[in-house]
């Protein structure tokens, strides 16, 4: 995980406590459980040129431990500087590293954003990407 490739809203941060291919991963709540009423983004810096490809997918690995059905890791994409659109969401105690893929929504200059949201009750470890 190269921290220079991402812009993190607080409380997103790097951690060495849980990662798929170290030495770090990004987490929504470094060193603690997440808090209620969180809505925070981890946004990729720059774009990927996908204009020469069809059926573009965003593939990543994540460790998810959230309140099922209420607190979510979401993935958004933007093409050619347009608005971000939600492409997928996951919640629950999926407390192992899994690979996820979502359709990018087209091709062109692709930007990627992870978002973590929580409701007003029940907290957990959170997410790692």
C-alpha positions as CSV (number, residue, x, y, z in Angstrom):
1,X,0.0,0.0,0.0
2,X,1.6,3.2,-1.1
3,X,0.2,6.0,1.0
4,X,1.1,8.6,-1.6
5,X,-1.5,7.1,-4.0
6,X,-4.4,7.9,-1.7
7,X,-6.1,10.9,-0.1
8,X,-7.5,9.9,3.3
9,X,-10.2,11.7,5.2
10,X,-10.0,11.3,9.0
11,X,-10.1,8.8,10.6
12,X,-8.7,6.6,7.7
13,X,-5.1,5.7,8.3
14,X,-2.4,3.2,7.7
15,X,-2.0,0.2,10.0
16,X,0.5,-2.6,10.4
17,X,-2.0,-4.6,12.6
18,X,-3.9,-6.3,9.8
19,X,-2.9,-6.5,6.1
20,X,-3.1,-8.8,3.1
21,X,0.3,-8.0,1.5
22,X,2.2,-5.9,4.0
23,X,3.6,-4.1,5.5
24,X,0.5,-2.0,5.8
25,X,-3.2,-1.6,4.9
26,X,-5.6,1.3,5.1
27,X,-8.3,1.1,7.8
28,X,-11.2,3.3,8.7
29,X,-10.3,3.2,12.4
30,X,-6.6,2.7,13.1
31,X,-5.9,1.2,16.5
32,X,-9.5,1.1,17.7
33,X,-13.1,0.3,16.8
34,X,-14.9,2.6,14.5
35,X,-17.4,5.2,15.9
36,X,-21.1,5.7,15.3
37,X,-22.3,8.1,12.5
38,X,-19.1,7.9,10.4
39,X,-19.0,8.8,6.8
40,X,-15.5,9.0,5.5
41,X,-13.6,8.6,2.2
42,X,-10.3,7.1,1.0
43,X,-9.8,8.4,-2.6
44,X,-7.2,7.4,-5.1
45,X,-4.9,10.1,-6.3
46,X,-5.0,10.6,-10.1
47,X,-6.7,8.3,-12.6
48,X,-6.1,5.0,-14.5
49,X,-6.4,5.3,-18.2
50,X,-8.8,2.5,-19.1
51,X,-9.9,4.0,-22.5
52,X,-8.4,1.0,-24.5
53,X,-10.4,-1.6,-22.5
54,X,-13.9,-3.0,-22.4
55,X,-15.7,-4.4,-19.3
56,X,-13.3,-2.7,-16.9
57,X,-13.4,-4.1,-13.3
58,X,-12.0,-2.6,-10.1
59,X,-10.6,-5.5,-8.0
60,X,-9.3,-5.2,-4.5
61,X,-8.9,-7.2,-1.2
62,X,-10.6,-6.2,2.0
63,X,-11.1,-7.4,5.5
64,X,-14.6,-6.4,6.8
65,X,-15.9,-6.6,10.3
66,X,-19.0,-4.3,10.6
67,X,-22.6,-4.3,11.8
68,X,-24.3,-6.4,9.2
69,X,-26.8,-4.4,7.1
70,X,-26.1,-1.1,8.7
71,X,-22.4,-0.2,8.5
72,X,-20.7,-0.5,5.0
73,X,-17.6,-0.4,3.0
74,X,-18.7,1.1,-0.3
75,X,-16.8,1.5,-3.6
76,X,-17.4,4.4,-5.9
77,X,-15.9,5.2,-9.4
78,X,-15.7,8.3,-11.5
79,X,-15.0,8.3,-15.2
80,X,-13.5,11.3,-17.0
81,X,-13.9,13.6,-14.1
82,X,-17.6,13.0,-13.7
83,X,-19.6,12.4,-10.5
84,X,-18.7,9.4,-8.3
85,X,-21.2,6.5,-8.6
86,X,-21.6,3.7,-6.1
87,X,-20.5,0.3,-7.6
88,X,-20.8,-2.0,-4.6
89,X,-21.2,-2.3,-0.8
90,X,-20.4,-4.9,1.8
91,X,-21.1,-5.3,5.5
92,X,-21.1,-7.9,8.2
93,X,-18.5,-10.0,9.9
94,X,-16.5,-11.2,6.9
95,X,-13.4,-11.3,9.1
96,X,-11.0,-12.7,6.6
97,X,-9.3,-11.2,3.6
98,X,-11.5,-11.6,0.5
99,X,-11.2,-10.4,-3.0
100,X,-13.9,-8.2,-4.4
101,X,-14.6,-6.9,-8.0
102,X,-17.0,-4.3,-9.2
103,X,-17.7,-3.0,-12.7
104,X,-16.1,0.3,-13.2
105,X,-19.1,1.6,-15.1
106,X,-17.3,2.2,-18.4
107,X,-13.9,3.1,-19.6
108,X,-11.8,6.3,-19.7
109,X,-10.0,8.2,-17.0
110,X,-11.0,6.1,-14.0
111,X,-10.9,7.3,-10.4
112,X,-11.6,5.0,-7.4
113,X,-13.0,5.9,-3.9
114,X,-13.6,3.7,-0.9
115,X,-16.2,5.0,1.6
116,X,-17.0,3.8,5.1
117,X,-20.4,4.6,6.7
118,X,-21.8,3.6,10.1
119,X,-25.2,4.2,11.7
120,X,-26.0,5.4,15.2
121,X,-25.5,2.2,17.1
122,X,-23.3,-1.0,17.3
123,X,-19.7,-0.6,16.4
124,X,-16.9,-3.1,15.4
125,X,-13.4,-3.4,14.2
126,X,-14.2,-1.9,10.8
127,X,-12.6,-2.4,7.4
128,X,-9.2,-2.8,6.0
129,X,-8.2,-2.4,2.3
